[in-house]
């Protein structure tokens, strides 16, 4: 999976949704409130970096 870059626009939102689903096991992240979605996106991106930093 690719890390999310805000320059990706809508594609970045899809990538963040995929990270949230994959790492946090939230099946439909698009249904989260904006505030919760932002928190979860940050958590998922952090997990992704931690897991792939040493790879």
C-alpha positions as CSV (number, residue, x, y, z in Angstrom):
1,X,0.0,0.0,0.0
2,X,1.1,3.5,-0.7
3,X,1.2,6.3,1.9
4,X,-1.3,9.0,1.4
5,X,-0.2,12.3,0.0
6,X,-2.6,15.2,0.2
7,X,-1.6,16.3,-3.3
8,X,-3.4,13.2,-4.6
9,X,-6.8,14.8,-4.1
10,X,-9.7,12.4,-4.3
11,X,-7.3,9.5,-5.0
12,X,-5.7,10.3,-1.7
13,X,-9.1,10.0,0.0
14,X,-9.5,6.5,-1.5
15,X,-6.0,5.6,-0.4
16,X,-6.7,6.8,3.1
17,X,-10.0,4.8,3.1
18,X,-8.1,1.7,2.1
19,X,-5.5,2.2,4.9
20,X,-8.2,2.7,7.5
21,X,-10.0,-0.4,6.3
22,X,-6.9,-2.5,6.2
23,X,-5.1,-1.4,9.4
24,X,-8.0,-0.4,11.6
25,X,-10.5,-3.0,10.4
26,X,-13.2,-0.3,9.8
27,X,-15.2,-1.7,6.8
28,X,-16.8,1.6,5.6
29,X,-14.6,4.5,6.7
30,X,-16.5,6.9,4.4
31,X,-19.4,6.7,6.9
32,X,-17.2,8.2,9.7
33,X,-17.6,11.9,10.6
34,X,-15.0,14.1,9.1
35,X,-13.3,14.6,12.5
36,X,-13.2,10.9,13.3
37,X,-12.1,10.1,9.7
38,X,-9.1,12.5,10.0
39,X,-8.1,10.9,13.3
40,X,-8.3,7.4,11.9
41,X,-6.5,8.4,8.7
42,X,-3.6,9.7,10.8
43,X,-3.5,6.5,12.9
44,X,-3.6,4.3,9.8
45,X,-0.8,6.3,8.1
46,X,1.3,6.1,11.3
47,X,0.8,2.3,11.4
48,X,1.7,2.0,7.8
49,X,5.0,3.9,8.2
50,X,5.9,1.9,11.4
51,X,5.3,-1.4,9.7
52,X,7.1,-0.5,6.4
53,X,9.9,1.6,7.8
54,X,12.2,-1.4,8.5
55,X,11.1,-3.4,5.4
